[in-house]
Amino acid sequence: MFLIRRLGTSLGNFGRCQVRTATTIPKDTENAVKDGLQEVENDPINTAAIEETGEDGTQKVKLPYNEYTMKTLKLDQYPYYVEREWWKHGNRMTFWATWRMKRDVLRRESLAEYGPERMRLKALKYNTILPQALRDECSERLTHGVPQYSHPSLILNMCQFTGRRRGKIKPFRVNRHIFRRLADHSQLCGVKRAMW
């Protein structure tokens, strides 16, 4: 039998092992399997405290912060990536001052996704060395294959508090009224009211 650690979708599956059988086991691996059994018995993830939370009975596992846990959960390997549920697109709280701000956010997301492709298609369209048929195909894909919202000139730089487009302080992304109010109350890093 080979022991295989299975990482499931719920956190409660971290401590469980799935046993699969094989028809032939080489003699060299019998000792490794015995060592694996002893390792699983001493596994701190199996002995971790499990709490039931939520209405659907989901389980949360409290794991100790040590080298073994980091290796087991593969958090010590590049890329160091832990996905946070609350930061996904539909789950985080988003409040926009105006509808124009929300539209601008959607345009920025579209530009981030299709911007490189749009730039390459535009370069191929205006390249005079290429054959005309290829240039026409790139022009067609540029007008019909890429969303209209992905055009970079549609991105509006506006105040992130009020949605106002005029009188912005660019490094802080706020307009002059909000900038003054925040600076007066010492809520901006590196900024204080001038006194002489």
TIRO-2110 file (N, C-alpha, C; in Angstrom, 1 decimal):
// TIRO-2110
0.8, -1.2, 0.0, N, 1, A
0.0, 0.0, 0.0, CA, 1, A
0.9, 1.2, 0.0, C, 1, A
0.5, 2.2, -0.7, N, 2, A
1.2, 3.5, -0.8, CA, 2, A
0.3, 4.5, -0.1, C, 2, A
0.9, 5.4, 0.7, N, 3, A
0.2, 6.4, 1.4, CA, 3, A
0.3, 7.7, 0.6, C, 3, A
-0.8, 8.3, 0.3, N, 4, A
-0.8, 9.5, -0.5, CA, 4, A
-1.5, 10.6, 0.2, C, 4, A
-0.9, 11.7, 0.5, N, 5, A
-1.6, 12.8, 1.2, CA, 5, A
-2.5, 13.5, 0.2, C, 5, A
-3.7, 13.7, 0.5, N, 6, A
-4.7, 14.3, -0.4, CA, 6, A
-5.1, 15.7, 0.2, C, 6, A
-4.9, 16.7, -0.6, N, 7, A
-5.4, 18.0, -0.2, CA, 7, A
-6.7, 18.3, -0.9, C, 7, A
-7.8, 18.3, -0.1, N, 8, A
-9.1, 18.5, -0.7, CA, 8, A
-9.5, 19.9, -0.7, C, 8, A
-10.8, 20.2, -1.0, N, 9, A
-11.2, 21.5, -1.2, CA, 9, A
-11.5, 22.1, 0.2, C, 9, A
-12.0, 21.3, 1.2, N, 10, A
-12.2, 21.9, 2.5, CA, 10, A
-11.0, 21.7, 3.3, C, 10, A
-10.9, 22.6, 4.3, N, 11, A
-9.7, 22.5, 5.2, CA, 11, A
-9.7, 21.3, 6.1, C, 11, A
-10.8, 20.6, 6.3, N, 12, A
-10.8, 19.5, 7.1, CA, 12, A
-10.1, 18.3, 6.5, C, 12, A
-9.8, 18.3, 5.3, N, 13, A
-9.2, 17.1, 4.6, CA, 13, A
-7.7, 17.1, 4.7, C, 13, A
-7.1, 18.1, 5.4, N, 14, A
-5.6, 18.2, 5.4, CA, 14, A
-5.0, 17.0, 6.2, C, 14, A
-5.7, 16.6, 7.2, N, 15, A
-5.1, 15.6, 8.1, CA, 15, A
-5.4, 14.2, 7.7, C, 15, A
-6.3, 14.0, 6.7, N, 16, A
-6.6, 12.6, 6.3, CA, 16, A
-5.8, 12.1, 5.2, C, 16, A
-5.5, 10.8, 5.1, N, 17, A
-4.7, 10.2, 4.1, CA, 17, A
-5.6, 9.3, 3.3, C, 17, A
-5.4, 9.2, 2.0, N, 18, A
-6.1, 8.2, 1.2, CA, 18, A
-5.1, 7.1, 0.9, C, 18, A
-5.6, 5.8, 1.1, N, 19, A
-4.8, 4.7, 0.9, CA, 19, A
-5.2, 4.0, -0.4, C, 19, A
-4.2, 3.8, -1.3, N, 20, A
-4.4, 3.2, -2.6, CA, 20, A
-3.6, 1.9, -2.6, C, 20, A
-4.1, 0.9, -3.2, N, 21, A
-3.4, -0.4, -3.3, CA, 21, A
-2.7, -0.6, -4.6, C, 21, A
-1.6, -1.3, -4.7, N, 22, A
-0.9, -1.6, -5.9, CA, 22, A
-0.8, -3.1, -6.0, C, 22, A
-0.7, -3.6, -7.2, N, 23, A
-0.6, -5.0, -7.4, CA, 23, A
0.8, -5.5, -7.0, C, 23, A
1.8, -4.8, -7.4, N, 24, A
3.2, -5.2, -7.1, CA, 24, A
3.9, -4.1, -6.3, C, 24, A
4.5, -4.5, -5.2, N, 25, A
5.2, -3.5, -4.4, CA, 25, A
6.7, -3.9, -4.4, C, 25, A
7.6, -3.1, -4.9, N, 26, A
9.0, -3.4, -4.8, CA, 26, A
9.4, -3.6, -3.3, C, 26, A
10.4, -4.5, -3.1, N, 27, A
10.9, -4.8, -1.7, CA, 27, A
11.5, -3.5, -1.1, C, 27, A
12.1, -2.7, -1.9, N, 28, A
12.8, -1.5, -1.3, CA, 28, A
11.8, -0.5, -0.7, C, 28, A
10.5, -0.5, -1.2, N, 29, A
9.6, 0.5, -0.7, CA, 29, A
8.8, 0.0, 0.5, C, 29, A
9.0, -1.2, 0.9, N, 30, A
8.2, -1.7, 2.1, CA, 30, A
8.7, -0.9, 3.4, C, 30, A
10.0, -0.7, 3.5, N, 31, A
10.5, 0.1, 4.6, CA, 31, A
10.0, 1.5, 4.6, C, 31, A
10.0, 2.1, 3.3, N, 32, A
9.5, 3.4, 3.2, CA, 32, A
8.0, 3.6, 3.6, C, 32, A
7.2, 2.5, 3.2, N, 33, A
5.8, 2.6, 3.6, CA, 33, A
5.7, 2.5, 5.1, C, 33, A
6.5, 1.7, 5.8, N, 34, A
6.4, 1.6, 7.3, CA, 34, A
6.8, 3.0, 7.9, C, 34, A
7.9, 3.6, 7.3, N, 35, A
8.3, 4.9, 7.8, CA, 35, A
7.2, 5.9, 7.6, C, 35, A
6.5, 5.8, 6.5, N, 36, A
5.4, 6.7, 6.2, CA, 36, A
4.3, 6.6, 7.2, C, 36, A
4.0, 5.3, 7.6, N, 37, A
2.9, 5.1, 8.6, CA, 37, A
3.3, 5.7, 9.9, C, 37, A
4.6, 5.6, 10.3, N, 38, A
5.0, 6.2, 11.6, CA, 38, A
4.9, 7.7, 11.5, C, 38, A
5.3, 8.2, 10.3, N, 39, A
5.3, 9.7, 10.2, CA, 39, A
3.8, 10.2, 10.3, C, 39, A
2.9, 9.5, 9.7, N, 40, A
1.5, 9.9, 9.7, CA, 40, A
0.9, 9.8, 11.1, C, 40, A
1.4, 8.8, 11.9, N, 41, A
0.9, 8.8, 13.3, CA, 41, A
1.4, 9.9, 14.1, C, 41, A
2.6, 10.4, 13.8, N, 42, A
3.2, 11.5, 14.6, CA, 42, A
2.9, 12.9, 13.9, C, 42, A
2.1, 12.9, 12.9, N, 43, A
1.9, 14.1, 12.1, CA, 43, A
1.1, 15.1, 12.9, C, 43, A
1.7, 16.3, 13.1, N, 44, A
0.9, 17.3, 13.9, CA, 44, A
-0.3, 17.8, 13.2, C, 44, A
-0.4, 17.6, 11.9, N, 45, A
-1.6, 18.1, 11.2, CA, 45, A
-2.8, 17.2, 11.6, C, 45, A
-2.5, 15.9, 11.8, N, 46, A
-3.6, 15.0, 12.2, CA, 46, A
-4.1, 15.3, 13.6, C, 46, A
-3.2, 15.8, 14.5, N, 47, A
-3.6, 16.1, 15.9, CA, 47, A
-4.0, 17.6, 16.0, C, 47, A
-4.2, 18.3, 14.9, N, 48, A
-4.5, 19.7, 15.0, CA, 48, A
-6.0, 19.8, 15.5, C, 48, A
-6.3, 20.9, 16.2, N, 49, A
-7.6, 21.2, 16.7, CA, 49, A
-8.5, 21.5, 15.5, C, 49, A
-9.7, 20.8, 15.5, N, 50, A
-10.6, 21.0, 14.4, CA, 50, A
-11.9, 21.6, 15.1, C, 50, A
-12.3, 22.8, 14.5, N, 51, A
-13.5, 23.4, 15.0, CA, 51, A
-14.5, 23.4, 13.9, C, 51, A
-15.8, 23.2, 14.3, N, 52, A
-16.9, 23.3, 13.3, CA, 52, A
-17.4, 24.7, 13.4, C, 52, A
-17.5, 25.3, 12.2, N, 53, A
-18.1, 26.6, 12.1, CA, 53, A
-19.0, 26.7, 10.9, C, 53, A
-19.8, 27.7, 10.9, N, 54, A
-20.7, 27.9, 9.8, CA, 54, A
-22.0, 27.1, 9.8, C, 54, A
-23.0, 27.5, 9.1, N, 55, A
-24.2, 26.8, 9.1, CA, 55, A
-24.1, 25.5, 8.3, C, 55, A
-23.3, 25.4, 7.3, N, 56, A
-23.2, 24.2, 6.5, CA, 56, A
-22.2, 23.2, 7.1, C, 56, A
-21.7, 23.4, 8.3, N, 57, A
-20.9, 22.5, 9.0, CA, 57, A
-19.5, 22.4, 8.4, C, 57, A
-19.0, 23.5, 7.9, N, 58, A
-17.6, 23.5, 7.4, CA, 58, A
-16.6, 23.4, 8.5, C, 58, A
-15.5, 22.8, 8.3, N, 59, A
-14.5, 22.6, 9.3, CA, 59, A
-13.3, 23.5, 9.1, C, 59, A
-12.8, 24.0, 10.2, N, 60, A
-11.6, 24.9, 10.2, CA, 60, A
-10.5, 24.2, 11.0, C, 60, A
-9.3, 24.2, 10.5, N, 61, A
-8.2, 23.5, 11.1, CA, 61, A
-7.3, 24.5, 11.6, C, 61, A
-6.9, 24.4, 12.9, N, 62, A
-5.9, 25.3, 13.5, CA, 62, A
-4.6, 24.6, 13.4, C, 62, A
-3.6, 25.1, 12.6, N, 63, A
-2.4, 24.4, 12.5, CA, 63, A
-1.3, 25.2, 13.2, C, 63, A
-0.3, 24.5, 13.7, N, 64, A
0.8, 25.2, 14.4, CA, 64, A
1.7, 25.9, 13.3, C, 64, A
2.3, 27.0, 13.6, N, 65, A
3.1, 27.7, 12.7, CA, 65, A
4.6, 27.1, 12.9, C, 65, A
4.9, 26.2, 12.1, N, 66, A
6.3, 25.6, 12.1, CA, 66, A
6.7, 25.2, 10.7, C, 66, A
7.9, 24.7, 10.7, N, 67, A
8.5, 24.3, 9.4, CA, 67, A
7.8, 23.2, 8.7, C, 67, A
7.3, 22.2, 9.5, N, 68, A
6.7, 21.0, 9.0, CA, 68, A
5.3, 21.4, 8.3, C, 68, A
4.6, 22.3, 9.0, N, 69, A
3.3, 22.7, 8.4, CA, 69, A
3.5, 23.5, 7.1, C, 69, A
4.5, 24.3, 7.1, N, 70, A
4.8, 25.1, 5.9, CA, 70, A
5.2, 24.1, 4.7, C, 70, A
5.9, 23.1, 5.0, N, 71, A
6.3, 22.1, 4.0, CA, 71, A
5.1, 21.3, 3.5, C, 71, A
4.2, 20.9, 4.5, N, 72, A
3.1, 20.0, 4.1, CA, 72, A
2.1, 20.8, 3.3, C, 72, A
1.8, 22.1, 3.6, N, 73, A
0.9, 22.9, 2.9, CA, 73, A
1.5, 23.5, 1.7, C, 73, A
2.8, 23.3, 1.5, N, 74, A
3.6, 23.8, 0.3, CA, 74, A
3.5, 25.4, 0.3, C, 74, A
3.6, 26.0, 1.5, N, 75, A
3.7, 27.4, 1.5, CA, 75, A
5.1, 27.9, 1.5, C, 75, A
6.1, 27.0, 1.5, N, 76, A
7.5, 27.4, 1.5, CA, 76, A
8.1, 27.3, 0.1, C, 76, A
7.2, 27.0, -0.9, N, 77, A
7.7, 27.0, -2.3, CA, 77, A
7.2, 28.2, -3.1, C, 77, A
8.0, 28.6, -4.1, N, 78, A
7.6, 29.7, -4.9, CA, 78, A
6.5, 29.2, -5.9, C, 78, A
5.4, 29.9, -6.2, N, 79, A
5.1, 31.2, -5.7, CA, 79, A
4.4, 31.1, -4.3, C, 79, A
4.7, 32.0, -3.4, N, 80, A
4.1, 32.0, -2.1, CA, 80, A
2.7, 32.6, -2.3, C, 80, A
1.8, 31.8, -2.4, N, 81, A
0.4, 32.3, -2.8, CA, 81, A
-0.6, 31.7, -1.9, C, 81, A
-1.3, 32.5, -1.1, N, 82, A
-2.4, 32.0, -0.3, CA, 82, A
-3.6, 32.8, -0.8, C, 82, A
-4.6, 32.2, -1.3, N, 83, A
-5.7, 32.8, -1.9, CA, 83, A
-6.7, 33.3, -0.8, C, 83, A
-7.1, 34.5, -0.8, N, 84, A
-8.0, 35.0, 0.2, CA, 84, A
-9.4, 35.1, -0.4, C, 84, A
-10.4, 34.5, 0.2, N, 85, A
-11.7, 34.5, -0.4, CA, 85, A
-12.3, 35.9, -0.5, C, 85, A
-12.1, 36.7, 0.6, N, 86, A
-12.7, 38.0, 0.6, CA, 86, A
-12.2, 38.9, -0.4, C, 86, A
-11.0, 38.6, -1.1, N, 87, A
-10.5, 39.5, -2.1, CA, 87, A
-10.9, 39.2, -3.5, C, 87, A
-11.6, 38.1, -3.6, N, 88, A
-12.1, 37.7, -5.0, CA, 88, A
-13.1, 38.7, -5.5, C, 88, A
-13.4, 38.7, -6.8, N, 89, A
-14.1, 39.8, -7.4, CA, 89, A
-15.5, 40.0, -6.8, C, 89, A
-16.2, 39.0, -6.6, N, 90, A
-17.6, 39.2, -6.2, CA, 90, A
-17.8, 39.2, -4.7, C, 90, A
-16.8, 38.9, -3.9, N, 91, A
-17.0, 38.8, -2.4, CA, 91, A
-16.6, 40.0, -1.6, C, 91, A
-15.9, 40.9, -2.1, N, 92, A
-15.4, 42.0, -1.3, CA, 92, A
-16.4, 43.2, -1.3, C, 92, A
-16.5, 43.9, -0.3, N, 93, A
-17.4, 45.0, -0.2, CA, 93, A
-16.9, 46.2, -1.1, C, 93, A
-17.7, 46.7, -1.9, N, 94, A
-17.2, 47.8, -2.8, CA, 94, A
-18.3, 48.9, -2.8, C, 94, A
-17.8, 50.0, -2.5, N, 95, A
-18.7, 51.2, -2.5, CA, 95, A
-18.1, 52.2, -3.4, C, 95, A
-18.9, 52.7, -4.3, N, 96, A
-18.4, 53.7, -5.2, CA, 96, A
-19.2, 55.0, -5.0, C, 96, A
-18.5, 56.1, -5.1, N, 97, A
-19.1, 57.4, -4.9, CA, 97, A
-20.1, 57.7, -6.0, C, 97, A
-19.8, 57.3, -7.2, N, 98, A
-20.7, 57.6, -8.4, CA, 98, A
-20.7, 56.4, -9.3, C, 98, A
-21.6, 56.3, -10.2, N, 99, A
-21.6, 55.2, -11.1, CA, 99, A
-20.5, 55.3, -12.1, C, 99, A
-20.0, 56.6, -12.3, N, 100, A
-18.9, 56.8, -13.2, CA, 100, A
-17.6, 56.1, -12.7, C, 100, A
-17.5, 56.1, -11.3, N, 101, A
-16.3, 55.4, -10.7, CA, 101, A
-16.4, 53.9, -11.0, C, 101, A
-17.6, 53.3, -10.8, N, 102, A
-17.7, 51.9, -11.0, CA, 102, A
-17.4, 51.5, -12.5, C, 102, A
-17.9, 52.4, -13.4, N, 103, A
-17.6, 52.1, -14.8, CA, 103, A
-16.2, 52.2, -15.1, C, 103, A
-15.5, 53.1, -14.4, N, 104, A
-14.0, 53.3, -14.6, CA, 104, A
-13.3, 52.0, -14.1, C, 104, A
-13.8, 51.5, -13.0, N, 105, A
-13.1, 50.2, -12.5, CA, 105, A
-13.3, 49.1, -13.5, C, 105, A
-14.5, 49.0, -14.1, N, 106, A
-14.7, 47.9, -15.1, CA, 106, A
-13.8, 48.1, -16.3, C, 106, A
-13.6, 49.4, -16.7, N, 107, A
-12.7, 49.7, -17.8, CA, 107, A
-11.3, 49.3, -17.5, C, 107, A
-10.9, 49.6, -16.3, N, 108, A
-9.5, 49.3, -15.9, CA, 108, A
-9.3, 47.8, -15.9, C, 108, A
-10.3, 47.0, -15.4, N, 109, A
-10.2, 45.5, -15.4, CA, 109, A
-10.1, 45.0, -16.8, C, 109, A
-10.9, 45.6, -17.7, N, 110, A
-10.9, 45.2, -19.1, CA, 110, A
-9.6, 45.5, -19.8, C, 110, A
-9.0, 46.7, -19.4, N, 111, A
-7.7, 47.1, -20.0, CA, 111, A
-6.6, 46.2, -19.5, C, 111, A
-6.7, 45.8, -18.2, N, 112, A
-5.6, 44.9, -17.7, CA, 112, A
-5.7, 43.5, -18.4, C, 112, A
-6.9, 43.1, -18.8, N, 113, A
-7.0, 41.8, -19.4, CA, 113, A
-6.7, 41.8, -20.9, C, 113, A
-7.2, 42.8, -21.6, N, 114, A
-7.1, 42.9, -23.1, CA, 114, A
-6.1, 43.9, -23.6, C, 114, A
-5.5, 44.7, -22.7, N, 115, A
-4.6, 45.7, -23.2, CA, 115, A
-3.4, 45.3, -24.0, C, 115, A
-2.6, 44.2, -23.5, N, 116, A
-1.5, 43.8, -24.3, CA, 116, A
-1.9, 43.2, -25.7, C, 116, A
-3.0, 42.5, -25.7, N, 117, A
-3.4, 42.0, -27.0, CA, 117, A
-3.8, 43.1, -28.0, C, 117, A
-4.5, 44.1, -27.4, N, 118, A
-4.9, 45.3, -28.2, CA, 118, A
-3.7, 46.0, -28.8, C, 118, A
-2.7, 46.2, -27.9, N, 119, A
-1.5, 46.9, -28.3, CA, 119, A
-0.7, 46.2, -29.5, C, 119, A
-0.7, 44.8, -29.4, N, 120, A
0.0, 44.1, -30.4, CA, 120, A
-0.8, 44.1, -31.7, C, 120, A
-2.1, 44.0, -31.6, N, 121, A
-2.9, 44.0, -32.8, CA, 121, A
-2.8, 45.4, -33.5, C, 121, A
-2.8, 46.4, -32.7, N, 122, A
-2.6, 47.8, -33.3, CA, 122, A
-1.3, 47.9, -34.0, C, 122, A
-0.2, 47.4, -33.4, N, 123, A
1.1, 47.5, -34.0, CA, 123, A
1.2, 46.7, -35.3, C, 123, A
0.5, 45.5, -35.3, N, 124, A
0.4, 44.8, -36.6, CA, 124, A
-0.4, 45.5, -37.7, C, 124, A
-1.5, 46.1, -37.2, N, 125, A
-2.3, 46.8, -38.2, CA, 125, A
-1.6, 48.0, -38.9, C, 125, A
-0.8, 48.7, -38.2, N, 126, A
-0.1, 49.8, -38.8, CA, 126, A
1.3, 49.5, -39.3, C, 126, A
1.7, 48.3, -39.3, N, 127, A
3.0, 47.9, -39.8, CA, 127, A
2.9, 47.8, -41.3, C, 127, A
3.7, 48.6, -42.0, N, 128, A
3.6, 48.6, -43.5, CA, 128, A
4.4, 47.5, -44.2, C, 128, A
5.2, 46.8, -43.4, N, 129, A
6.0, 45.8, -44.1, CA, 129, A
5.2, 44.5, -44.3, C, 129, A
4.2, 44.3, -43.4, N, 130, A
3.4, 43.1, -43.5, CA, 130, A
2.4, 43.1, -44.7, C, 130, A
2.0, 42.0, -45.2, N, 131, A
1.0, 41.9, -46.3, CA, 131, A
-0.3, 42.6, -45.9, C, 131, A
-1.0, 43.1, -46.9, N, 132, A
-2.3, 43.8, -46.6, CA, 132, A
-3.3, 42.9, -46.1, C, 132, A
-3.4, 41.6, -46.5, N, 133, A
-4.4, 40.7, -46.0, CA, 133, A
-4.2, 40.5, -44.4, C, 133, A
-3.0, 40.3, -44.0, N, 134, A
-2.7, 40.2, -42.6, CA, 134, A
-3.1, 41.4, -41.8, C, 134, A
-2.8, 42.6, -42.4, N, 135, A
-3.1, 43.8, -41.7, CA, 135, A
-4.6, 44.0, -41.6, C, 135, A
-5.3, 43.6, -42.7, N, 136, A
-6.8, 43.7, -42.6, CA, 136, A
-7.4, 42.7, -41.6, C, 136, A
-6.8, 41.6, -41.4, N, 137, A
-7.2, 40.6, -40.4, CA, 137, A
-7.0, 41.2, -39.0, C, 137, A
-5.9, 41.8, -38.8, N, 138, A
-5.6, 42.4, -37.5, CA, 138, A
-6.5, 43.5, -37.2, C, 138, A
-6.9, 44.3, -38.2, N, 139, A
-7.8, 45.4, -38.1, CA, 139, A
-9.2, 44.9, -37.7, C, 139, A
-9.6, 43.8, -38.4, N, 140, A
-10.9, 43.2, -38.1, CA, 140, A
-10.9, 42.7, -36.6, C, 140, A
-9.9, 42.0, -36.2, N, 141, A
-9.8, 41.5, -34.8, CA, 141, A
-9.8, 42.6, -33.8, C, 141, A
-9.2, 43.7, -34.2, N, 142, A
-9.1, 44.9, -33.3, CA, 142, A
-10.4, 45.5, -33.1, C, 142, A
-11.3, 45.6, -34.1, N, 143, A
-12.6, 46.2, -34.0, CA, 143, A
-13.6, 45.3, -33.4, C, 143, A
-13.5, 44.0, -33.7, N, 144, A
-14.6, 43.1, -33.3, CA, 144, A
-14.2, 42.0, -32.3, C, 144, A
-12.9, 41.8, -32.1, N, 145, A
-12.4, 40.7, -31.2, CA, 145, A
-12.0, 41.2, -29.8, C, 145, A
-11.8, 42.5, -29.7, N, 146, A
-11.4, 43.1, -28.4, CA, 146, A
-12.5, 44.0, -27.9, C, 146, A
-12.8, 44.0, -26.6, N, 147, A
-13.9, 44.8, -26.1, CA, 147, A
-13.5, 46.3, -26.3, C, 147, A
-14.6, 47.1, -26.5, N, 148, A
-14.4, 48.5, -26.8, CA, 148, A
-13.9, 49.2, -25.5, C, 148, A
-14.3, 48.7, -24.3, N, 149, A
-13.9, 49.3, -23.0, CA, 149, A
-12.4, 49.1, -22.7, C, 149, A
-11.7, 48.3, -23.5, N, 150, A
-10.3, 48.1, -23.2, CA, 150, A
-9.4, 49.2, -23.8, C, 150, A
-10.0, 50.3, -24.4, N, 151, A
-9.2, 51.3, -25.0, CA, 151, A
-8.6, 52.2, -23.8, C, 151, A
-7.3, 52.4, -23.9, N, 152, A
-6.6, 53.1, -22.7, CA, 152, A
-7.1, 54.6, -22.5, C, 152, A
-7.6, 55.2, -23.6, N, 153, A
-8.0, 56.6, -23.4, CA, 153, A
-9.3, 56.7, -22.6, C, 153, A
-10.0, 55.6, -22.4, N, 154, A
-11.3, 55.7, -21.7, CA, 154, A
-11.1, 55.6, -20.2, C, 154, A
-9.8, 55.4, -19.8, N, 155, A
-9.6, 55.4, -18.3, CA, 155, A
-9.6, 56.8, -17.8, C, 155, A
-10.4, 57.0, -16.7, N, 156, A
-10.5, 58.4, -16.2, CA, 156, A
-9.8, 58.4, -14.8, C, 156, A
-8.9, 59.4, -14.7, N, 157, A
-8.3, 59.6, -13.3, CA, 157, A
-9.2, 60.5, -12.5, C, 157, A
-9.7, 60.0, -11.5, N, 158, A
-10.7, 60.8, -10.7, CA, 158, A
-10.4, 60.6, -9.2, C, 158, A
-11.0, 61.5, -8.4, N, 159, A
-10.8, 61.4, -7.0, CA, 159, A
-11.5, 60.1, -6.5, C, 159, A
-10.7, 59.4, -5.6, N, 160, A
-11.2, 58.1, -5.2, CA, 160, A
-12.2, 58.2, -4.0, C, 160, A
-12.4, 59.4, -3.5, N, 161, A
-13.4, 59.7, -2.5, CA, 161, A
-14.8, 60.2, -3.1, C, 161, A
-14.7, 61.1, -4.0, N, 162, A
-15.9, 61.8, -4.5, CA, 162, A
-16.2, 61.5, -5.9, C, 162, A
-15.2, 61.0, -6.7, N, 163, A
-15.5, 60.8, -8.1, CA, 163, A
-15.3, 62.1, -9.0, C, 163, A
-14.8, 63.1, -8.4, N, 164, A
-14.6, 64.4, -9.1, CA, 164, A
-13.4, 64.3, -10.0, C, 164, A
-13.5, 64.8, -11.2, N, 165, A
-12.4, 64.6, -12.2, CA, 165, A
-11.5, 65.8, -12.3, C, 165, A
-11.8, 66.9, -11.7, N, 166, A
-11.0, 68.1, -11.8, CA, 166, A
-10.3, 68.4, -10.4, C, 166, A
-9.2, 69.1, -10.5, N, 167, A
-8.5, 69.5, -9.3, CA, 167, A
-7.9, 68.4, -8.5, C, 167, A
-7.3, 67.4, -9.2, N, 168, A
-6.8, 66.2, -8.5, CA, 168, A
-5.3, 66.5, -8.1, C, 168, A
-4.9, 65.9, -6.9, N, 169, A
-3.5, 65.8, -6.5, CA, 169, A
-3.1, 64.4, -6.9, C, 169, A
-2.4, 64.3, -8.0, N, 170, A
-2.1, 63.0, -8.6, CA, 170, A
-1.5, 61.9, -7.8, C, 170, A
-0.4, 62.2, -7.0, N, 171, A
0.2, 61.1, -6.2, CA, 171, A
-0.7, 60.5, -5.2, C, 171, A
-1.7, 61.3, -4.7, N, 172, A
-2.7, 60.8, -3.7, CA, 172, A
-4.0, 60.4, -4.2, C, 172, A
-4.3, 60.7, -5.5, N, 173, A
-5.5, 60.3, -6.2, CA, 173, A
-6.8, 60.8, -5.5, C, 173, A
-6.7, 62.1, -5.0, N, 174, A
-7.8, 62.7, -4.4, CA, 174, A
-7.8, 64.2, -4.9, C, 174, A
-9.0, 64.8, -4.8, N, 175, A
-9.1, 66.2, -5.3, CA, 175, A
-8.6, 67.1, -4.2, C, 175, A
-8.5, 68.4, -4.5, N, 176, A
-7.9, 69.4, -3.6, CA, 176, A
-8.6, 69.6, -2.3, C, 176, A
-10.0, 69.4, -2.3, N, 177, A
-10.7, 69.6, -1.1, CA, 177, A
-10.5, 68.5, -0.1, C, 177, A
-10.6, 67.3, -0.6, N, 178, A
-10.3, 66.1, 0.2, CA, 178, A
-8.9, 66.1, 0.7, C, 178, A
-7.9, 66.5, -0.2, N, 179, A
-6.5, 66.5, 0.2, CA, 179, A
-6.3, 67.5, 1.4, C, 179, A
-7.0, 68.6, 1.3, N, 180, A
-6.8, 69.6, 2.4, CA, 180, A
-7.4, 69.1, 3.7, C, 180, A
-8.6, 68.5, 3.6, N, 181, A
-9.2, 68.0, 4.8, CA, 181, A
-8.4, 66.9, 5.5, C, 181, A
-7.9, 66.0, 4.7, N, 182, A
-7.1, 64.9, 5.2, CA, 182, A
-5.7, 65.4, 5.8, C, 182, A
-5.1, 66.3, 5.1, N, 183, A
-3.8, 66.9, 5.5, CA, 183, A
-4.0, 67.7, 6.8, C, 183, A
-5.1, 68.4, 7.0, N, 184, A
-5.4, 69.1, 8.2, CA, 184, A
-5.5, 68.2, 9.4, C, 184, A
-6.0, 67.0, 9.2, N, 185, A
-6.3, 66.1, 10.3, CA, 185, A
-5.2, 65.0, 10.4, C, 185, A
-4.0, 65.2, 9.7, N, 186, A
-2.9, 64.3, 9.8, CA, 186, A
-3.2, 62.9, 9.4, C, 186, A
-4.0, 62.8, 8.3, N, 187, A
-4.4, 61.5, 7.8, CA, 187, A
-3.7, 61.1, 6.5, C, 187, A
-2.7, 61.9, 6.1, N, 188, A
-1.9, 61.6, 4.9, CA, 188, A
-0.4, 61.5, 5.3, C, 188, A
0.2, 60.4, 4.8, N, 189, A
1.6, 60.2, 5.1, CA, 189, A
2.5, 61.2, 4.5, C, 189, A
3.4, 61.8, 5.3, N, 190, A
4.4, 62.7, 4.7, CA, 190, A
3.9, 64.1, 4.4, C, 190, A
2.7, 64.4, 4.9, N, 191, A
2.1, 65.7, 4.5, CA, 191, A
1.6, 66.4, 5.8, C, 191, A
2.0, 67.6, 6.0, N, 192, A
1.5, 68.4, 7.1, CA, 192, A
1.2, 69.8, 6.7, C, 192, A
0.4, 70.5, 7.4, N, 193, A
0.1, 71.9, 7.0, CA, 193, A
1.3, 72.8, 7.2, C, 193, A
1.5, 73.7, 6.2, N, 194, A
2.6, 74.6, 6.2, CA, 194, A
2.4, 75.7, 7.2, C, 194, A
3.5, 75.9, 8.0, N, 195, A
3.4, 76.9, 9.0, CA, 195, A
4.8, 77.6, 9.0, C, 195, A
4.7, 78.9, 9.0, N, 196, A
6.0, 79.7, 9.1, CA, 196, A
5.7, 81.0, 9.7, C, 196, A
END
